[in-house]
Amino acid sequence: MRFIFKTSYDQDIVLAKHGGHVFWYSVLGLFLLAAPWIFGEYWLAQLTFVLIYSIVGLGLMLLAGYTGLPSIGHGAFLGVGAYTQAVLSNAGWPFPLSMAAAALITALVGAIVGLPALRVRGLYLAVATLAFGFIVQEAFARWESVTGGNAGISVMAPHIMGWKLASPVAFYFLCLVLTVASTLLIVNLLRTPTGRAFVAIRDSEISAQSMGINLAHFKTLAFSISAALTGLAGALYAHKLQFISPEQFDIVMSIDLLLMAIIGGLGSVHGAFLGAIFLISMPQMIALAKDYLPQALAQANGLQAVIYGLVVIAFIMFEPLGIYGRWVKVRTYLQTVPLYRKGTFTRQKTFQKSDRLK
């Protein structure tokens, strides 16, 4: 097991805690840079979707994982960002300005949606965000003069200073840069007093308030930042699909995004990426598994929904900390063999949530 002996205060705030972090993140960075020359066009498109969904996961992780505010309406935030980007891009706005506007408008909508969080919590807050999702989807369908209604709307390819990002490789690198920037934003935010206030609210609102934390301010701020990141992802999502319609941002999308955060591992930045990989790869694995299933079962309606449900139930029952929580246990086992004890994580629920994942 690795023990880190700190000799300066700078070691408390450095992003890479030891040489292993530097090595593996460098390998990951080189792999992502070389991905266009490793994968074909189809798999590069899937990796691009992983990056887009990772940005959504970071926003949802900040809200649900670190602030403890559940949301079943993030599909609507994704739609607001996508439609804002589509309308402004088609109106001739430069891509950086339209993308910034999509994030800003979605953040304002998030602040409005966050107002119920000041009075309700838990299941009631989830229902409030669910209602918001239905309202936004209906607005997309009815506001035909702007959104095109149920017929949908086409989206132009992004332009940056006269450079058209129409090729899959160019758009992939754009998504990669924005994903890295979003990750650094969240990681650094969590190390600030604001991030610590989010975690304090999640662990105990009464204790946080007794320490002088303004619950109304920080809850609204969490919704705004989460919505802004989701709106940014929505802008990329619109350009990637090049066509959007209201049914793409329904309740199923919101549930998928929430499951992405839960299965990846709530309360972990790594969990946002692991959840995005799960969300994109799961349909591929189901499609491959159909070749080995009986014909009647393979062609059954709702097979994917049933498998998703079984996977979620399995994680809730056997690994509530998600994929990243399982990796933490495997890593601990590998670091402590042969001294590993089976009961190492037996009492993990007695600790504060902020102490569980390191």
C-alpha positions as CSV (number, residue, x, y, z in Angstrom):
1,M,0.0,0.0,0.0
2,R,1.2,3.5,-0.9
3,F,1.8,5.9,2.0
4,I,2.3,9.6,1.1
5,F,4.4,11.6,3.5
6,K,3.6,15.3,3.0
7,T,6.3,17.8,3.6
8,S,4.6,21.0,2.4
9,Y,1.1,22.5,2.2
10,D,1.4,22.5,-1.6
11,Q,1.0,18.8,-1.5
12,D,-2.5,19.2,-0.1
13,I,-3.8,21.1,-3.2
14,V,-1.8,19.5,-6.0
15,L,-4.0,17.6,-8.5
16,A,-1.7,14.6,-8.9
17,K,-1.0,13.2,-5.4
18,H,1.8,10.9,-6.4
19,G,3.8,9.6,-9.4
20,G,1.2,6.9,-10.2
21,H,-1.4,9.6,-10.9
22,V,0.9,11.4,-13.3
23,F,1.8,8.2,-15.1
24,W,-1.7,6.8,-15.6
25,Y,-3.3,10.2,-16.5
26,S,-0.5,10.8,-19.0
27,V,-1.2,7.4,-20.6
28,L,-4.9,8.2,-20.7
29,G,-4.1,11.6,-22.3
30,L,-1.9,10.0,-25.0
31,F,-4.5,7.4,-25.7
32,L,-7.3,10.0,-26.2
33,L,-5.0,12.1,-28.4
34,A,-4.2,9.1,-30.5
35,A,-7.8,7.8,-30.6
36,P,-8.6,9.1,-34.1
37,W,-5.8,7.0,-35.5
38,I,-6.7,4.0,-33.4
39,F,-10.4,3.7,-34.0
40,G,-12.6,3.7,-37.0
41,E,-15.2,6.4,-37.7
42,Y,-18.0,4.5,-35.8
43,W,-16.1,3.9,-32.6
44,L,-14.7,7.4,-32.7
45,A,-18.2,8.7,-32.8
46,Q,-19.1,6.5,-29.8
47,L,-16.0,7.9,-27.9
48,T,-17.2,11.4,-28.8
49,F,-20.6,10.7,-27.2
50,V,-18.7,9.4,-24.1
51,L,-17.0,12.8,-23.8
52,I,-20.3,14.7,-24.3
53,Y,-22.1,12.5,-21.7
54,S,-19.1,12.9,-19.4
55,I,-19.7,16.6,-19.3
56,V,-23.3,16.0,-18.3
57,G,-22.1,13.5,-15.7
58,L,-19.8,16.0,-14.2
59,G,-22.7,18.5,-13.8
60,L,-25.0,15.9,-12.4
61,M,-22.3,14.5,-10.1
62,L,-21.8,18.0,-8.7
63,L,-25.5,18.4,-8.0
64,A,-26.6,14.9,-6.9
65,G,-23.2,13.4,-5.8
66,Y,-21.6,16.3,-4.0
67,T,-24.5,18.5,-3.0
68,G,-27.1,15.8,-2.4
69,L,-29.8,17.3,-4.6
70,P,-31.5,14.6,-6.8
71,S,-32.6,15.6,-10.3
72,I,-34.8,13.7,-12.8
73,G,-34.9,16.7,-15.2
74,H,-31.4,16.9,-16.6
75,G,-32.7,15.7,-20.0
76,A,-34.5,19.0,-20.1
77,F,-31.3,21.0,-19.3
78,L,-29.6,19.1,-22.1
79,G,-32.5,20.1,-24.4
80,V,-32.3,23.7,-23.5
81,G,-28.6,23.9,-24.3
82,A,-29.2,21.9,-27.6
83,Y,-32.0,24.1,-28.8
84,T,-30.3,27.3,-27.8
85,Q,-27.2,26.3,-29.7
86,A,-29.3,25.2,-32.8
87,V,-31.3,28.4,-33.0
88,L,-28.3,30.7,-32.5
89,S,-26.0,28.8,-34.8
90,N,-28.6,28.8,-37.6
91,A,-29.0,32.5,-37.0
92,G,-25.3,33.0,-37.8
93,W,-23.8,33.4,-34.4
94,P,-20.1,32.4,-34.0
95,F,-19.8,29.0,-32.4
96,P,-18.0,30.2,-29.2
97,L,-20.6,32.9,-28.6
98,S,-23.6,30.6,-29.2
99,M,-22.0,27.9,-27.0
100,A,-21.4,30.4,-24.2
101,A,-25.0,31.6,-24.6
102,A,-26.3,28.0,-24.4
103,A,-24.4,27.4,-21.2
104,L,-25.5,30.8,-19.7
105,I,-29.2,30.4,-20.6
106,T,-29.3,26.9,-19.3
107,A,-27.6,28.1,-16.1
108,L,-30.4,30.7,-15.6
109,V,-33.0,28.1,-16.2
110,G,-31.2,25.9,-13.6
111,A,-31.3,28.7,-11.1
112,I,-35.1,29.0,-11.6
113,V,-35.5,25.3,-11.2
114,G,-33.3,25.3,-8.1
115,L,-35.8,27.5,-6.3
116,P,-37.9,24.5,-5.2
117,A,-34.8,23.0,-3.6
118,L,-35.0,25.8,-1.0
119,R,-38.2,24.3,0.4
120,V,-38.3,20.7,-0.6
121,R,-35.8,17.9,-0.6
122,G,-35.3,14.2,-1.4
123,L,-38.2,12.6,-3.3
124,Y,-40.2,15.8,-3.5
125,L,-37.3,17.6,-5.1
126,A,-36.9,14.8,-7.6
127,V,-40.7,15.1,-8.5
128,A,-40.3,18.8,-9.0
129,T,-37.5,18.4,-11.4
130,L,-39.5,15.6,-13.2
131,A,-42.4,18.1,-13.7
132,F,-39.9,20.6,-15.1
133,G,-38.7,18.0,-17.6
134,F,-42.3,17.5,-18.8
135,I,-42.9,21.2,-19.1
136,V,-39.8,21.9,-21.1
137,Q,-40.4,19.0,-23.5
138,E,-44.0,20.3,-24.1
139,A,-42.6,23.8,-24.7
140,F,-40.2,22.4,-27.3
141,A,-43.1,20.7,-29.1
142,R,-45.4,23.8,-29.0
143,W,-43.0,26.6,-29.7
144,E,-42.9,25.8,-33.4
145,S,-41.8,29.2,-34.6
146,V,-38.5,28.8,-32.8
147,T,-37.9,25.0,-32.2
148,G,-39.7,23.7,-35.3
149,G,-42.1,21.7,-33.1
150,N,-42.3,18.0,-33.4
151,A,-40.8,18.2,-36.9
152,G,-37.5,19.1,-35.3
153,I,-34.7,21.4,-36.4
154,S,-31.4,20.9,-38.2
155,V,-28.2,22.2,-36.8
156,M,-25.3,23.7,-38.8
157,A,-21.7,22.5,-38.4
158,P,-19.7,24.6,-35.9
159,H,-17.4,27.3,-37.2
160,I,-14.5,28.7,-35.3
161,M,-12.8,31.8,-36.9
162,G,-13.7,30.6,-40.4
163,W,-12.7,27.0,-39.7
164,K,-15.5,24.5,-40.2
165,L,-15.4,21.6,-37.8
166,A,-17.4,19.3,-40.0
167,S,-15.1,16.3,-39.9
168,P,-15.5,13.7,-37.1
169,V,-11.9,14.1,-36.0
170,A,-12.0,17.8,-35.6
171,F,-15.3,17.7,-33.7
172,Y,-13.8,14.9,-31.5
173,F,-10.9,17.1,-30.5
174,L,-13.3,20.0,-29.8
175,C,-15.2,17.7,-27.4
176,L,-12.0,16.5,-25.8
177,V,-10.7,20.0,-25.1
178,L,-14.1,21.0,-23.5
179,T,-14.3,17.8,-21.5
180,V,-10.8,18.4,-20.1
181,A,-11.6,22.0,-19.3
182,S,-14.9,21.0,-17.6
183,T,-13.1,18.3,-15.5
184,L,-10.5,20.8,-14.3
185,L,-13.2,23.2,-13.5
186,I,-15.1,20.7,-11.3
187,V,-12.0,19.3,-9.6
188,N,-10.7,22.8,-8.7
189,L,-14.2,23.9,-7.6
190,L,-14.5,21.0,-5.2
191,R,-11.2,22.2,-3.5
192,T,-12.6,25.7,-2.9
193,P,-14.8,26.8,0.0
194,T,-17.7,26.7,-2.4
195,G,-17.1,23.0,-3.1
196,R,-16.6,22.2,0.6
197,A,-19.9,24.0,1.3
198,F,-21.6,21.7,-1.3
199,V,-20.3,18.6,0.5
200,A,-21.3,20.0,3.9
201,I,-24.9,20.5,2.6
202,R,-25.0,17.0,1.3
203,D,-23.8,15.5,4.6
204,S,-26.0,17.5,6.9
205,E,-28.0,20.6,6.1
206,I,-28.5,21.5,9.7
207,S,-24.7,21.2,10.5
208,A,-23.9,23.2,7.4
209,Q,-26.3,26.0,8.3
210,S,-24.9,26.1,11.9
211,M,-21.5,26.8,10.4
212,G,-22.8,29.8,8.5
213,I,-23.4,28.3,5.1
214,N,-26.2,30.0,3.2
215,L,-28.3,27.0,2.0
216,A,-30.4,29.1,-0.4
217,H,-27.3,30.6,-2.1
218,F,-25.3,27.4,-2.5
219,K,-28.2,25.2,-3.5
220,T,-29.1,27.6,-6.3
221,L,-25.5,27.9,-7.3
222,A,-25.2,24.1,-7.5
223,F,-28.2,23.9,-9.8
224,S,-26.8,26.7,-12.0
225,I,-23.4,25.2,-12.4
226,S,-24.8,21.8,-13.0
227,A,-27.2,23.2,-15.6
228,A,-24.5,25.2,-17.3
229,L,-22.3,22.1,-17.8
230,T,-25.3,20.2,-19.1
231,G,-26.2,23.1,-21.4
232,L,-22.6,23.0,-22.7
233,A,-22.9,19.3,-23.4
234,G,-26.3,19.9,-25.1
235,A,-24.7,22.4,-27.5
236,L,-22.1,19.7,-28.5
237,Y,-24.9,17.1,-28.6
238,A,-26.9,19.2,-31.1
239,H,-23.9,19.6,-33.4
240,K,-23.0,15.9,-33.2
241,L,-26.5,14.7,-34.1
242,Q,-27.0,17.7,-36.6
243,F,-30.8,17.3,-36.0
244,I,-32.8,17.5,-32.8
245,S,-36.5,17.1,-31.9
246,P,-38.5,17.2,-28.6
247,E,-38.7,13.4,-28.1
248,Q,-35.0,13.2,-27.8
249,F,-35.1,15.0,-24.4
250,D,-37.9,13.1,-22.8
251,I,-38.1,11.5,-19.3
252,V,-36.2,8.4,-20.5
253,M,-33.2,10.6,-21.3
254,S,-33.3,12.2,-17.8
255,I,-33.5,8.8,-16.2
256,D,-30.6,7.5,-18.3
257,L,-28.5,10.5,-17.2
258,L,-29.4,9.9,-13.5
259,L,-28.6,6.2,-13.8
260,M,-25.3,7.1,-15.4
261,A,-24.3,9.0,-12.3
262,I,-25.5,6.4,-9.9
263,I,-23.9,3.4,-11.7
264,G,-20.6,5.3,-12.3
265,G,-20.4,6.2,-8.6
266,L,-22.0,9.2,-6.8
267,G,-19.6,11.4,-5.1
268,S,-16.7,10.8,-7.5
269,V,-15.4,12.7,-10.5
270,H,-14.2,9.4,-11.9
271,G,-17.7,8.0,-11.7
272,A,-19.0,10.6,-14.2
273,F,-16.7,9.1,-16.9
274,L,-17.3,5.5,-15.9
275,G,-21.0,6.1,-16.0
276,A,-20.7,7.7,-19.5
277,I,-18.8,4.7,-20.7
278,F,-21.5,2.4,-19.3
279,L,-24.3,4.4,-20.9
280,I,-22.7,4.3,-24.3
281,S,-21.3,0.8,-24.2
282,M,-24.4,-1.0,-22.7
283,P,-26.5,-0.8,-25.9
284,Q,-23.6,-2.2,-27.9
285,M,-23.1,-5.1,-25.5
286,I,-26.9,-5.9,-25.5
287,A,-26.8,-5.9,-29.3
288,L,-23.9,-8.3,-29.3
289,A,-25.6,-10.5,-26.7
290,K,-28.8,-10.8,-28.9
291,D,-26.9,-13.0,-31.3
292,Y,-26.6,-15.7,-28.5
293,L,-30.1,-15.4,-27.2
294,P,-33.2,-17.4,-28.4
295,Q,-34.9,-15.6,-31.2
296,A,-38.1,-14.9,-29.2
297,L,-36.2,-13.3,-26.4
298,A,-33.8,-11.4,-28.7
299,Q,-36.7,-9.8,-30.6
300,A,-38.8,-9.1,-27.5
301,N,-39.9,-5.5,-26.9
302,G,-38.4,-3.8,-23.9
303,L,-35.4,-6.1,-23.6
304,Q,-33.0,-3.2,-23.1
305,A,-35.1,-1.6,-20.4
306,V,-35.3,-4.9,-18.5
307,I,-31.5,-5.4,-18.7
308,Y,-31.0,-1.8,-17.5
309,G,-33.4,-2.4,-14.6
310,L,-31.6,-5.6,-13.6
311,V,-28.2,-3.8,-13.7
312,V,-29.5,-0.9,-11.6
313,I,-31.0,-3.3,-9.0
314,A,-27.7,-5.3,-8.9
315,F,-25.7,-2.1,-8.2
316,I,-28.1,-0.8,-5.6
317,M,-28.1,-4.2,-3.7
318,F,-24.5,-5.2,-4.0
319,E,-22.5,-2.1,-4.9
320,P,-24.3,1.2,-4.0
321,L,-21.1,3.2,-4.5
322,G,-21.1,2.3,-8.2
323,I,-18.3,1.2,-10.6
324,Y,-15.8,3.5,-9.0
325,G,-16.7,2.2,-5.5
326,R,-16.0,-1.3,-6.7
327,W,-12.7,-0.2,-8.2
328,V,-11.7,1.3,-4.8
329,K,-12.3,-2.0,-3.1
330,V,-10.3,-3.9,-5.8
331,R,-7.5,-1.4,-5.5
332,T,-7.4,-1.8,-1.7
333,Y,-7.3,-5.5,-2.1
334,L,-4.4,-5.4,-4.5
335,Q,-2.5,-3.0,-2.3
336,T,-2.9,-5.0,0.9
337,V,-2.6,-8.6,-0.4
338,P,-1.9,-10.9,1.5
339,L,-2.9,-8.8,4.6
340,Y,-6.3,-7.8,3.1
341,R,-9.2,-8.6,5.4
342,K,-12.7,-9.4,4.0
343,G,-14.4,-7.1,6.5
344,T,-12.4,-4.0,5.4
345,F,-15.5,-2.3,3.9
346,T,-18.1,-3.8,6.1
347,R,-18.5,-0.7,8.2
348,Q,-18.1,1.8,5.4
349,K,-21.7,3.2,5.8
350,T,-20.8,4.4,9.3
351,F,-18.5,7.0,7.8
352,Q,-19.5,10.4,6.4
353,K,-20.1,10.3,2.7
354,S,-17.2,12.7,2.2
355,D,-14.8,10.2,3.7
356,R,-15.8,7.1,1.7
357,L,-14.1,7.7,-1.7
358,K,-10.6,9.0,-1.8
